[in-house]
Amino acid sequence: MTGAAPLLSLRLSVDYRNKPGVLRDVSLEIQPGEIVGLVGQSGSGKSTLSLAILRLLHLKGGTARGDLFFGGADLSVKTEAQMRSLRGREISIVLQSPLSSLNPALRIGSQLSEAWRAHAASTQAECSVAIGNALSSVSLPNDADFLRRRPGQLSVGQAQRVIIAMAILHRPSLLTVPPDHCIVAVAAHSRMRGTSLTEASLAESPAASYMGILYISHDLLSVAALCHRIAILNAGEIVECGPPSQIFGAPEHAYTQKLVAALPRLPDFSSKPSLASSRRADPALTRA
């Protein structure tokens, strides 16, 4: 990565009322346009870190200590009203369960319009353009028939892509993708060999060319072709962080070595560049 100022810079410890030390002095940086994978088993603190970045820990009874900077601004001193203006516009999140995250009574077009107008005062034409761009980014149709559908008329894969379209609707600077146990892989229609459609949509979207992405996963192999760096989280601590070639080829920490040794196969970085590195190497993919 370049020596530019980080998009996100944090050093945090998090406690819950009955569970102190869920995160312990976790340090992480994400550059603009960088995809960082955060890998750890259930209970390691991945979702807690995602909530801490959004400053939503209070919803779960948690408190954070330390530093949290986004775009050079200290998020820890911002009011809730200021954070609400950032969430969804500058910092966005892909929700875990696609069908339950969408309102079953509202048409897809109405839900996308509501998501747009939550952070933008614009004309209907501008709203339609933004929705069309977001849907195109995740390979969904932008015709009247699709926009009139309700969530129950979508496949799970289509619903997941609608959720991603909502998350990138405002072209946020930082996108957080939570644990992927509810993300449905539709590999038969993938543009990326061995990668789910939703993963390809995230990494190949034009919006992602400037967007920093924190991709949270239980699966170490799933982040290999997507991420520039991988952070290994164990028991509330990041024990190792480095490029995929290091994590898979020369892991330093004993826990990382254990994870890699348990894999059925190792990714091959010699045959083709990763999806992430290919995307960043394309100078045509820049923010408008």
C-alpha positions in Angstrom: 0.0 0.0 0.0 1.0 3.6 -0.4 2.3 5.9 2.4 -0.9 8.0 2.2 -2.8 8.8 5.4 -5.0 5.9 6.4 -8.8 6.0 5.8 -9.4 4.2 9.1 -7.0 4.0 12.0 -7.9 2.5 15.4 -6.4 1.1 18.6 -9.3 -0.2 20.7 -10.1 -2.2 23.7 -13.8 -3.2 24.3 -15.6 -4.5 27.4 -19.2 -5.7 27.9 -21.0 -5.5 31.2 -20.5 -9.1 32.1 -17.5 -9.8 29.8 -14.5 -7.6 30.0 -11.6 -7.8 27.5 -13.6 -8.8 24.5 -11.1 -6.8 22.4 -7.7 -6.0 23.9 -5.6 -3.2 22.4 -6.6 -4.1 18.8 -4.7 -2.0 16.3 -5.8 -1.8 12.6 -5.4 0.6 9.7 -7.2 0.6 6.3 -6.1 2.7 3.4 -8.5 4.1 0.7 -9.2 1.4 -1.8 -7.7 -1.3 0.4 -9.5 -4.6 1.3 -8.5 -5.9 4.6 -9.7 -9.3 5.7 -10.4 -9.9 9.4 -10.5 -13.6 10.2 -11.3 -15.3 13.4 -13.4 -18.0 14.9 -16.8 -17.3 16.5 -16.5 -15.3 19.7 -13.1 -13.9 18.8 -14.4 -10.3 18.6 -15.0 -9.7 14.9 -18.5 -8.4 15.2 -17.6 -6.4 18.2 -14.9 -4.6 16.2 -17.5 -3.8 13.4 -19.9 -2.3 16.0 -17.0 -0.3 17.6 -16.1 1.2 14.2 -19.7 2.3 13.7 -19.9 3.4 17.4 -22.9 1.2 18.0 -21.5 -0.8 20.9 -24.0 0.8 23.3 -26.7 -1.2 21.6 -25.1 -4.4 23.0 -24.1 -2.9 26.3 -20.4 -2.5 25.3 -17.9 0.3 25.9 -14.7 1.1 24.0 -11.5 2.7 25.1 -8.7 3.9 22.8 -8.4 5.7 19.5 -10.7 5.7 16.5 -10.0 7.9 13.5 -11.8 8.0 10.2 -10.5 10.3 7.4 -8.3 12.0 10.0 -11.3 12.8 12.2 -11.6 11.5 15.8 -14.9 9.5 15.8 -14.8 9.1 19.6 -15.7 12.8 20.1 -18.5 13.0 17.6 -22.1 13.3 18.8 -24.7 10.7 18.0 -26.3 13.0 15.4 -22.9 13.4 13.7 -22.4 9.7 13.6 -25.9 9.1 12.1 -24.9 11.4 9.3 -21.8 9.3 8.7 -23.4 5.9 8.9 -24.7 4.8 5.5 -23.1 7.8 3.8 -19.4 7.6 4.6 -19.3 4.4 6.6 -21.6 1.6 5.5 -22.2 -2.0 6.4 -23.6 -5.0 4.5 -26.2 -6.6 6.7 -25.8 -10.3 7.4 -29.2 -11.8 6.6 -30.5 -10.5 3.3 -34.2 -11.4 3.4 -34.8 -10.5 7.0 -32.9 -7.2 6.5 -35.4 -6.1 3.8 -38.9 -4.9 4.6 -41.2 -7.6 3.2 -44.0 -5.2 2.6 -42.1 -2.6 0.5 -41.1 -2.9 -3.1 -37.3 -3.0 -3.8 -37.4 0.3 -5.6 -39.1 2.0 -2.6 -36.5 0.6 -0.2 -33.6 1.8 -2.3 -35.2 5.2 -2.7 -35.6 5.5 1.1 -32.0 4.5 1.6 -30.9 7.2 -0.9 -33.1 10.0 0.6 -31.9 9.2 4.1 -28.7 11.0 3.2 -29.4 13.0 0.1 -31.7 15.9 -0.8 -32.0 15.4 -4.5 -34.4 15.2 -7.4 -36.1 11.9 -8.4 -34.0 11.8 -11.5 -30.8 11.9 -9.4 -32.2 9.3 -7.1 -33.0 7.0 -10.1 -29.5 7.4 -11.5 -27.9 6.6 -8.1 -30.1 3.5 -7.8 -29.3 2.4 -11.3 -25.6 2.7 -10.7 -25.7 0.7 -7.5 -27.8 -2.1 -9.1 -25.5 -2.2 -12.1 -22.4 -2.5 -9.8 -23.8 -5.7 -8.4 -25.1 -7.1 -11.7 -28.8 -6.6 -10.9 -31.4 -5.2 -13.5 -32.6 -1.7 -13.1 -35.9 -2.1 -14.9 -39.4 -1.4 -13.7 -40.3 -5.0 -13.3 -37.4 -5.7 -10.9 -37.9 -2.5 -8.9 -41.6 -3.4 -8.4 -40.7 -6.7 -6.8 -41.0 -7.3 -3.1 -38.2 -9.2 -1.1 -40.3 -12.4 -1.2 -40.1 -12.4 -5.0 -36.3 -12.4 -5.0 -33.9 -15.3 -4.7 -31.6 -15.2 -1.7 -28.7 -14.3 -4.0 -30.7 -11.4 -5.5 -31.6 -10.2 -2.0 -28.0 -10.3 -0.9 -27.0 -8.2 -3.9 -29.8 -5.7 -3.1 -28.3 -5.4 0.4 -24.9 -4.7 -1.1 -26.4 -2.2 -3.5 -27.9 -0.3 -0.6 -24.6 -0.4 1.2 -22.7 1.2 -1.7 -25.6 3.5 -2.8 -23.9 6.6 -1.4 -20.5 5.6 -2.5 -19.1 5.3 1.0 -15.5 5.6 1.8 -15.5 2.6 4.1 -17.6 -0.6 3.8 -17.8 -3.2 6.6 -18.9 -6.7 5.6 -19.8 -8.7 8.7 -19.3 -12.4 9.3 -20.4 -14.3 6.2 -22.3 -17.2 7.7 -25.5 -15.9 6.2 -24.1 -14.9 2.8 -25.2 -17.3 0.2 -22.7 -18.3 -2.4 -24.0 -18.6 -5.9 -20.9 -19.8 -7.6 -22.6 -21.0 -10.8 -23.1 -17.4 -11.8 -19.9 -16.0 -10.4 -17.6 -13.9 -12.6 -14.8 -15.0 -10.4 -13.6 -18.6 -10.5 -14.1 -20.2 -7.1 -15.6 -17.0 -5.6 -19.2 -16.4 -4.7 -21.2 -13.9 -6.7 -21.6 -11.7 -3.7 -17.9 -11.6 -3.1 -17.2 -10.8 -6.7 -19.8 -8.1 -6.6 -18.1 -6.5 -3.7 -14.6 -6.5 -5.1 -15.4 -5.9 -8.8 -17.9 -3.0 -8.2 -16.6 0.3 -9.6 -17.5 1.9 -6.3 -15.0 -0.4 -4.6 -12.1 1.1 -6.5 -11.8 3.9 -3.9 -13.6 2.3 -1.1 -11.8 0.8 1.9 -13.4 -2.6 2.8 -13.2 -4.5 6.1 -14.2 -8.0 5.0 -15.0 -10.1 8.1 -15.0 -13.8 7.7 -14.7 -17.1 9.5 -13.1 -18.7 6.4 -9.4 -18.0 5.9 -9.5 -19.4 2.3 -12.4 -17.1 1.3 -10.3 -13.9 1.8 -7.2 -15.1 0.0 -8.1 -13.8 -3.5 -10.0 -10.8 -2.2 -7.8 -9.0 0.3 -4.6 -7.0 0.2 -3.9 -7.8 3.8 -5.3 -10.3 6.3 -5.6 -9.7 10.0 -5.9 -12.8 12.2 -8.0 -12.2 15.3 -7.8 -14.6 18.2 -9.4 -14.2 21.7 -9.8 -10.5 21.3 -6.3 -9.8 19.9 -4.9 -9.4 16.4 -2.0 -11.8 16.5 -0.8 -11.3 13.0 -1.5 -9.1 10.0 0.1 -9.2 6.5 -0.4 -9.8 2.8 -2.0 -13.1 1.8 1.4 -14.4 0.6 2.8 -14.0 4.1 -0.2 -15.4 5.9 -0.4 -18.5 3.8 3.2 -18.9 2.9 5.2 -17.9 6.0 2.8 -17.4 8.9 4.7 -16.2 12.0 2.3 -16.6 14.9 1.5 -20.1 16.3 -2.2 -19.5 16.0 -1.9 -18.5 12.3 0.3 -21.5 11.6 -2.4 -23.7 13.2 -5.1 -22.2 11.0 -3.1 -22.6 7.8 -2.1 -26.2 8.7 -5.7 -27.1 9.0 -6.6 -25.9 5.5 -7.5 -28.6 2.9 -5.5 -26.7 0.3 -3.4 -23.6 0.0 -4.2 -20.8 -2.5 -1.9 -20.4 -5.5 -0.6 -16.8 -5.8 1.7 -17.6 -8.8 -0.8 -18.3 -11.6 -3.0 -15.2 -11.6 -3.1 -11.9 -9.7 -5.8 -11.8 -7.0 -9.0 -10.1 -7.7 -8.1 -7.3 -5.2 -4.7 -6.6 -6.7 -6.1 -6.6 -10.2 -8.8 -4.1 -9.2 -6.3 -1.7 -7.6 -4.0 -1.9 -10.6 -6.6 -0.6 -13.0 -6.1 3.2 -13.3 -9.5 3.5 -15.0 -11.3 2.6 -11.7 -11.3 5.9 -9.9 -13.9 7.8 -8.0 -15.9 10.3 -10.0 
